[in-house]
Structure formats: structure tokens, C-alpha cells
Amino acid sequence: MLHIELLAHAPNGSRVGGGAVVKTRHRPVRSRFGRLRKRRGAAAEPGDRAEPTSDRTVRTARTIVVLGVTEVIGKLSMVLVVIGAARLLGVEDFGVFAYALAVGALATTVPLWGYDTIVVQRASAAPERLRALLAELLVMRTGLVALVFAIICGALVLSRPSDTDTALAGLIVVAAVLLDTFTEAYRSAAAAQQRQNTIAVVHLMQRLLTAAWVLTALLLDTGLLGLAIAYFAGTAVGPVAAMLLIRRQGTRADWGAVSVGSLVRLNRGTWMIGLESIVAMALFRLDTLFLGWLAGDRAVGLYAAPYRLLETAVFVCWVVSRAVFPLMASDPRPHRVRRHTERGIGVLAAVFIPYMTVLLCRGHDVLLLLYGEQFADAGTDTLRWLAPAPLLFGIAYLLSDALTAAGPTLRALTGAVTALVVNVVLNLSLIPHYGGVAAAFTTSCSYAVAAVVLMLLGPARIGRPRLTRTVLPAVVASGLAAGPLLAPWPLAPALLAAAVVYVCCWAAIARRLDPEQIQVLRQMFRRRRSE
């Protein structure tokens, strides 16, 4: 149930809606920056390295931690679902489940389009419009979900599946993924109210409940169809709980405000964001679809096991984006966007570079622990090629956010389309000969292309991020942590020793090269203890 969430908040003075200039509420922040510059001179320039850590930066870091904790627990619950399905269903039925998830995720790009982005953008600038915007969003989403699901059902009927139960199970999983887009609608409303933490708890509870029901169905040996029904039932809890929470916070959809004219206005400005989200989701899911078409369900099942480790990790990108992007959009001057981009990439590097090191050094042991010998033997090479993908995906994702901070732009779409072309060409050329290993190589290569293209197109809007001092602590610390990982130790003590080495080395190097990261962590936890 992964969705590529491309936010695009309105910058100060940008045109939204019907073309009126919206005056955002960030002038007091700018005036404080002005007073700092007068008192401290050139050293207080917002883009300067000497700028002290602001309260906003500390709050951003705390938001990342809160969202991160809930997302980690939620993702772990879904990992349990995948592990249970892989171990109890068998490779082919697990491949059907993974394939249905991929089809559903790709289908969600149509009802998601750019509507959540527009709601966050316009409701943040004009809070009194949130109730009407939420109603318009739900109306559009309902119609598009029904349309997309009808098309998928029609395509399945025309294909004349030989196994009716398997086809029905796949449809139910697709329906569950589409249903989750309604939870995203209420999540948009919470983001516009700057109450992301509360809705994250709802999302977490829904994930845990889904995992519990799915695992129960698997243990009762209900097969693929029972898993699909349990998955749908757990997913259905999400939009209901989110709606009740939003209502409790005082926000109800204003159905009376919905009209043809209001829906037309909602659709203005969404096409570029919608196209980019379709391309991005295609980039994220086409490898699984190509494997299903060219190599069969078994190949999908063997690929889906290591690929889940990529899917589980990339939530960090969305957590960082939800915390950092509003700051970019509130003040989209290039030097400010560059500063936030550097901070975001610093977080991604600190998480994903050691993660990549673990997968490269002990990937076979990780797969053996999670999925068993069959998946470990067949998926180790695939996992090694996928190991860089989370970092490359995160950099490309954050650069896309940075480019759209001042409004939608063809630059972000160009980067995504270029990567998609590379992805399609490589998949069609290599999968028939190399199977899942080719799909893994293509995935990492495609995200590398996206990151490079976006970096080359970015100077006009984000300048050139200075990444050496931001990334170097994680690179050096991960290199040192590789020692315990390569030692002939069992997995658990090797991971523990590597974690100790990494944390100590990262902290020591970051203190010298990028002390702001250490300062933010200290202030964040100091404030947490004082509350």
C-alpha cells in the first residue's frame, strides 16, 4: 500500500485556485530573520553555515522522529504480513499477492492524481476552505476509484482466468489498495491543519489491525482468498477511523459546497502533479509487472521478498518529505530550499547508507532469517542490486520536492520521465535473460538516473546542494561498520557490533563536519525531557 505522495504547497505570493494571489502567514518569520541580520550582520544570513539552529529546525526534527516511529512500527507489521504470506502460501500464491499489490498501487495514481496536494496547498493558505475542499476531494476520489476498479474488472474478465478463486483474491487485494486512497484524503486534511502526528496514529492502528487479521487468516490455512479478505477488512478500518478523527477535530466535509464549478476549480493545476505521480509510481512498480508478464508468478514471488526490504525502507523518504517540504514551500528562495534539501539528504544518508551496507554484507543472512532458505538462495543477488535503491530513491524524491517547492514545474516531470524511459528499456531488454536480478539492477539504475537529471535541472530553483559534509559522516561510519558485518559472526552480534561502531563514528565525524545535526538532536531531546 505504498503511494508516491508528491506534495506541492503554495509559495508565498504564488497563484492558486482561481488565480488570486494568496498571502501566506510567514512574514513574522521573515521579519525575525531580518532582525537577526541587523543584530548579527552578515553572519546571520539565512543561507550561511553560521546560522544558529532555529526552533523550526528542532520542531522539524521532532516531527520526523514522531512520524518515523509510527511508520516504522506500521511497516514492520506489514513486513510480518509479507513474511507470513511468503512462508505459508508458497511461492506462486505469494507471487499473485505481490502482483495484485503492484497492480493496485499503480492504479491508485489515477484517483490520487494531484488532488491531495491541491487540498493541502489551498487549505493551508485559506483554512476556512478546508471543509469544502475535503468534500470535493472525496467526490472526485470516489468517482475515479469506481472507474479504475471497473476497468480492472473488465480487463480480468476479458483475460478469462482459469482459476476463479485466484482471480477473485487478486481483485480483492486491488480493491483494498484503492480503498486506502480515502485514508490519504483525510491525511491531507490533517496535513493542512498541521496535525500530522494524530493521523499517523490512526494509520498505525490500521496497519497493526490488518497484520493481525491477515496473520490469523494465514494460520487458519484459509489460503490466498482468506488472506485477501482479511487484508481488505483491515484496510477498510483506515478511512473510517480517519474520518471519525477528523470530525472529532472539528472538520467535516461540506457536501453542500460541491458543484460542477467547484470540481472544475479543484482540477486546475493538478495535471502536472498527477502526471508526475503516475510516472513515479510506474517507476516504482513496473519491474514487478514486467516480471509477471515475462517470467511468471514464481519469478514475481522470488523477487517480491527482497523487494519488500526496499519498500519497507523508503517510508523514511516520505517522513522526511512531510517534515521538510512545508518549510521549502513556505519560503522557496533557492538558498533556503537548498539548505532544507541538504538537511533532508543528511537524514536519508544517515539511515540508508548503513542499511545498504548491511544488505551488501549480510543480505543472504537477512533473507534467510525473514523468508527461509528458498528465498535466500534465489534472492541474494537480487537484494545486492537493490541495496543502493532506497538511498537513490530518497535523493530523487527529495530533489523533486525541492524543485516543486515554488510550484509545479516541468523539471521534476522531466526527471521522472527520463528515469521511466530507462526503466522500460532496461526491463524489456534484460528481464527475459536475467529475471529478477535484471529488475533489481534496473530499479537502482533508474533512480540513479532520476537523481542525476534532477540535480542537473535544479540550480535555478535550489542552487547546488553541498552534499560532501552532509553525507561524508554516514559514508565513513558505514565503511568502518562493515568490519563487524564481514566478520564470521552470527547475524545478531554482527549487527549489534556494527550499530555501535556506526553510531559512535557517525557522531564523532558529524560533530566536526556538520555540527548542526548534533545540535538539532540535542535540543530536540532536551525539549522532550522538559515537557
GIJO-V581918 format. One record per residue. N is the residue number from 1. RES is the residue in three letters. PHI is phi in radians with two decimals (NA if undefined). Layout:
N:RES:PHI  N:RES:PHI
This chain:
1:MET:NA  2:LEU:-1.64  3:HIS:-2.26  4:ILE:-1.42  5:GLU:-1.74  6:LEU:-1.75  7:LEU:-1.49  8:ALA:-2.61  9:HIS:-1.31  10:ALA:-1.34  11:PRO:-1.30  12:ASN:-1.06  13:GLY:1.33  14:SER:-1.41  15:ARG:-1.61  16:VAL:-2.33  17:GLY:1.08  18:GLY:-1.42  19:GLY:1.87  20:ALA:-1.27  21:VAL:-1.40  22:VAL:-1.71  23:LYS:-1.65  24:THR:-1.41  25:ARG:-1.87  26:HIS:-2.04  27:ARG:-1.11  28:PRO:-1.03  29:VAL:-1.13  30:ARG:-1.15  31:SER:-1.15  32:ARG:-1.15  33:PHE:-1.07  34:GLY:-1.08  35:ARG:-1.17  36:LEU:-1.10  37:ARG:-1.17  38:LYS:-1.18  39:ARG:-1.36  40:ARG:-1.90  41:GLY:1.35  42:ALA:-1.13  43:ALA:-1.15  44:ALA:-1.65  45:GLU:-0.96  46:PRO:-0.94  47:GLY:-1.53  48:ASP:-1.43  49:ARG:-1.17  50:ALA:-1.40  51:GLU:-1.07  52:PRO:-1.18  53:THR:-1.12  54:SER:-1.55  55:ASP:-1.06  56:ARG:-1.10  57:THR:-1.10  58:VAL:-1.12  59:ARG:-1.11  60:THR:-1.09  61:ALA:-1.09  62:ARG:-1.18  63:THR:-1.09  64:ILE:-1.03  65:VAL:-1.14  66:VAL:-1.10  67:LEU:-1.11  68:GLY:-1.12  69:VAL:-1.10  70:THR:-1.15  71:GLU:-1.19  72:VAL:-1.06  73:ILE:-1.12  74:GLY:-1.09  75:LYS:-1.17  76:LEU:-1.08  77:SER:-1.11  78:MET:-1.28  79:VAL:-1.08  80:LEU:-1.07  81:VAL:-1.07  82:VAL:-1.15  83:ILE:-1.08  84:GLY:-1.08  85:ALA:-1.14  86:ALA:-1.13  87:ARG:-1.40  88:LEU:-1.82  89:LEU:-1.57  90:GLY:1.69  91:VAL:-1.11  92:GLU:-1.21  93:ASP:-1.14  94:PHE:-1.11  95:GLY:-1.10  96:VAL:-1.10  97:PHE:-1.05  98:ALA:-1.13  99:TYR:-1.15  100:ALA:-1.13  101:LEU:-1.06  102:ALA:-1.15  103:VAL:-1.10  104:GLY:-1.10  105:ALA:-1.12  106:LEU:-1.17  107:ALA:-1.18  108:THR:-1.16  109:THR:-1.11  110:VAL:-1.28  111:PRO:-1.22  112:LEU:-1.24  113:TRP:0.76  114:GLY:-2.04  115:TYR:-1.21  116:ASP:-1.07  117:THR:-1.07  118:ILE:-1.13  119:VAL:-1.10  120:VAL:-1.08  121:GLN:-1.07  122:ARG:-1.36  123:ALA:-1.26  124:SER:-1.17  125:ALA:-1.36  126:ALA:-2.39  127:PRO:-0.97  128:GLU:-1.18  129:ARG:-1.62  130:LEU:-1.06  131:ARG:-1.09  132:ALA:-1.18  133:LEU:-1.12  134:LEU:-1.11  135:ALA:-1.11  136:GLU:-1.10  137:LEU:-1.06  138:LEU:-1.16  139:VAL:-1.13  140:MET:-1.08  141:ARG:-1.15  142:THR:-1.07  143:GLY:-1.09  144:LEU:-1.28  145:VAL:-1.08  146:ALA:-1.07  147:LEU:-1.13  148:VAL:-1.13  149:PHE:-1.15  150:ALA:-1.10  151:ILE:-1.12  152:ILE:-1.12  153:CYS:-1.07  154:GLY:-1.09  155:ALA:-1.12  156:LEU:-1.19  157:VAL:-1.10  158:LEU:-1.16  159:SER:-1.34  160:ARG:0.90  161:PRO:-1.15  162:SER:-1.38  163:ASP:-1.94  164:THR:-1.16  165:ASP:-1.09  166:THR:-1.13  167:ALA:-1.11  168:LEU:-1.12  169:ALA:-1.07  170:GLY:-1.08  171:LEU:-1.11  172:ILE:-1.14  173:VAL:-1.13  174:VAL:-1.04  175:ALA:-1.07  176:ALA:-1.12  177:VAL:-1.13  178:LEU:-1.13  179:LEU:-1.09  180:ASP:-1.14  181:THR:-1.15  182:PHE:-1.25  183:THR:-1.09  184:GLU:-1.11  185:ALA:-1.08  186:TYR:-1.21  187:ARG:-1.16  188:SER:-1.09  189:ALA:-1.08  190:ALA:-1.13  191:ALA:-1.15  192:ALA:-1.12  193:GLN:-1.52  194:GLN:1.02  195:ARG:-2.19  196:GLN:-1.20  197:ASN:-1.13  198:THR:-1.19  199:ILE:-1.22  200:ALA:-1.11  201:VAL:-1.15  202:VAL:-1.06  203:HIS:-1.05  204:LEU:-1.11  205:MET:-1.10  206:GLN:-1.12  207:ARG:-1.11  208:LEU:-1.12  209:LEU:-1.14  210:THR:-1.05  211:ALA:-1.06  212:ALA:-1.10  213:TRP:-1.20  214:VAL:-1.15  215:LEU:-1.11  216:THR:-1.09  217:ALA:-1.09  218:LEU:-1.17  219:LEU:-1.18  220:LEU:-1.44  221:ASP:1.04  222:THR:-1.51  223:GLY:1.35  224:LEU:-1.13  225:LEU:-1.16  226:GLY:-1.11  227:LEU:-1.04  228:ALA:-1.09  229:ILE:-1.14  230:ALA:-1.12  231:TYR:-1.12  232:PHE:-1.15  233:ALA:-1.09  234:GLY:-1.16  235:THR:-1.13  236:ALA:-1.09  237:VAL:-1.15  238:GLY:-1.01  239:PRO:-1.11  240:VAL:-1.15  241:ALA:-1.14  242:ALA:-1.13  243:MET:-1.08  244:LEU:-1.12  245:LEU:-1.17  246:ILE:-1.08  247:ARG:-1.14  248:ARG:-1.11  249:GLN:-1.44  250:GLY:1.70  251:THR:-2.01  252:ARG:-2.08  253:ALA:-1.12  254:ASP:-1.63  255:TRP:-1.16  256:GLY:-1.19  257:ALA:-1.47  258:VAL:-1.43  259:SER:-2.63  260:VAL:-1.05  261:GLY:-1.11  262:SER:-1.19  263:LEU:-1.21  264:VAL:-1.10  265:ARG:-1.13  266:LEU:-1.09  267:ASN:-1.36  268:ARG:-1.17  269:GLY:1.46  270:THR:-1.65  271:TRP:-1.10  272:MET:-1.22  273:ILE:-1.14  274:GLY:-1.11  275:LEU:-1.08  276:GLU:-1.13  277:SER:-1.16  278:ILE:-1.12  279:VAL:-1.11  280:ALA:-1.13  281:MET:-1.21  282:ALA:-1.07  283:LEU:-1.08  284:PHE:-1.41  285:ARG:-2.12  286:LEU:-1.13  287:ASP:-1.04  288:THR:-1.15  289:LEU:-1.14  290:PHE:-1.10  291:LEU:-1.08  292:GLY:-1.09  293:TRP:-1.24  294:LEU:-1.73  295:ALA:-2.29  296:GLY:1.70  297:ASP:-1.11  298:ARG:-1.10  299:ALA:-1.09  300:VAL:-1.10  301:GLY:-1.08  302:LEU:-1.18  303:TYR:-1.38  304:ALA:-1.14  305:ALA:-1.11  306:PRO:-1.19  307:TYR:-1.14  308:ARG:-1.07  309:LEU:-1.18  310:LEU:-1.22  311:GLU:-1.04  312:THR:-1.16  313:ALA:-1.42  314:VAL:-1.25  315:PHE:-1.04  316:VAL:-1.03  317:CYS:-1.08  318:TRP:-1.26  319:VAL:-1.11  320:VAL:-1.11  321:SER:-1.09  322:ARG:-1.11  323:ALA:-1.50  324:VAL:-1.62  325:PHE:-1.06  326:PRO:-0.99  327:LEU:-1.22  328:MET:-1.10  329:ALA:-1.22  330:SER:-1.24  331:ASP:-2.58  332:PRO:-1.48  333:ARG:-1.10  334:PRO:-0.93  335:HIS:-1.22  336:ARG:-1.29  337:VAL:-1.09  338:ARG:-1.06  339:ARG:-1.09  340:HIS:-1.19  341:THR:-1.09  342:GLU:-1.07  343:ARG:-1.11  344:GLY:-1.11  345:ILE:-1.15  346:GLY:-1.06  347:VAL:-1.14  348:LEU:-1.08  349:ALA:-1.13  350:ALA:-1.10  351:VAL:-1.65  352:PHE:-1.47  353:ILE:-1.19  354:PRO:-1.14  355:TYR:-1.08  356:MET:-1.07  357:THR:-1.09  358:VAL:-1.09  359:LEU:-1.17  360:LEU:-1.23  361:CYS:-1.49  362:ARG:-2.28  363:GLY:-1.04  364:HIS:-1.08  365:ASP:-1.13  366:VAL:-1.14  367:LEU:-1.14  368:LEU:-1.10  369:LEU:-1.14  370:LEU:-1.47  371:TYR:-2.03  372:GLY:1.85  373:GLU:-1.14  374:GLN:-1.06  375:PHE:-1.28  376:ALA:-1.16  377:ASP:-1.14  378:ALA:-1.48  379:GLY:-1.92  380:THR:-1.12  381:ASP:-1.10  382:THR:-1.06  383:LEU:-1.13  384:ARG:-1.12  385:TRP:-1.27  386:LEU:-1.43  387:ALA:-0.96  388:PRO:-1.33  389:ALA:-1.04  390:PRO:-1.02  391:LEU:-1.14  392:LEU:-1.14  393:PHE:-1.05  394:GLY:-1.10  395:ILE:-1.12  396:ALA:-1.09  397:TYR:-1.11  398:LEU:-1.21  399:LEU:-1.12  400:SER:-1.10  401:ASP:-1.05  402:ALA:-1.08  403:LEU:-1.18  404:THR:-1.60  405:ALA:-1.07  406:ALA:-1.61  407:GLY:2.16  408:PRO:-0.97  409:THR:-2.55  410:LEU:-1.20  411:ARG:-1.06  412:ALA:-1.12  413:LEU:-1.13  414:THR:-1.07  415:GLY:-1.07  416:ALA:-1.17  417:VAL:-1.15  418:THR:-1.04  419:ALA:-1.12  420:LEU:-1.14  421:VAL:-1.07  422:VAL:-1.05  423:ASN:-1.07  424:VAL:-1.12  425:VAL:-1.09  426:LEU:-1.19  427:ASN:-1.08  428:LEU:-1.15  429:SER:-1.41  430:LEU:-1.82  431:ILE:-1.05  432:PRO:-1.02  433:HIS:-1.74  434:TYR:-2.13  435:GLY:1.08  436:GLY:-1.11  437:VAL:-1.10  438:ALA:-1.12  439:ALA:-1.09  440:ALA:-1.16  441:PHE:-1.01  442:THR:-1.10  443:THR:-1.07  444:SER:-1.12  445:CYS:-1.10  446:SER:-1.12  447:TYR:-1.22  448:ALA:-1.12  449:VAL:-1.07  450:ALA:-1.05  451:ALA:-1.11  452:VAL:-1.14  453:VAL:-1.11  454:LEU:-1.14  455:MET:-1.14  456:LEU:-1.20  457:LEU:-1.51  458:GLY:-1.53  459:PRO:-0.92  460:ALA:-1.11  461:ARG:-1.88  462:ILE:-2.24  463:GLY:1.16  464:ARG:-2.08  465:PRO:-0.99  466:ARG:-1.62  467:LEU:-1.74  468:THR:-1.06  469:ARG:-1.25  470:THR:-1.35  471:VAL:-1.67  472:LEU:-0.99  473:PRO:-0.98  474:ALA:-1.21  475:VAL:-1.15  476:VAL:-1.15  477:ALA:-1.10  478:SER:-1.19  479:GLY:-1.06  480:LEU:-1.23  481:ALA:-1.24  482:ALA:-1.13  483:GLY:-0.99  484:PRO:-1.06  485:LEU:-1.19  486:LEU:-1.50  487:ALA:-1.20  488:PRO:-1.36  489:TRP:-1.94  490:PRO:-1.05  491:LEU:-1.06  492:ALA:-1.06  493:PRO:-1.13  494:ALA:-1.12  495:LEU:-1.12  496:LEU:-1.11  497:ALA:-1.12  498:ALA:-1.11  499:ALA:-1.11  500:VAL:-1.10  501:VAL:-1.08  502:TYR:-1.10  503:VAL:-1.07  504:CYS:-1.12  505:CYS:-1.19  506:TRP:-1.05  507:ALA:-1.09  508:ALA:-1.16  509:ILE:-1.29  510:ALA:-1.10  511:ARG:-1.07  512:ARG:-1.57  513:LEU:-1.57  514:ASP:-2.47  515:PRO:-1.09  516:GLU:-1.09  517:GLN:-1.06  518:ILE:-1.18  519:GLN:-1.12  520:VAL:-1.09  521:LEU:-1.07  522:ARG:-1.10  523:GLN:-1.14  524:MET:-1.09  525:PHE:-1.32  526:ARG:-1.14  527:ARG:-1.22  528:ARG:-1.09  529:ARG:-1.21  530:SER:-1.41  531:GLU:-1.45
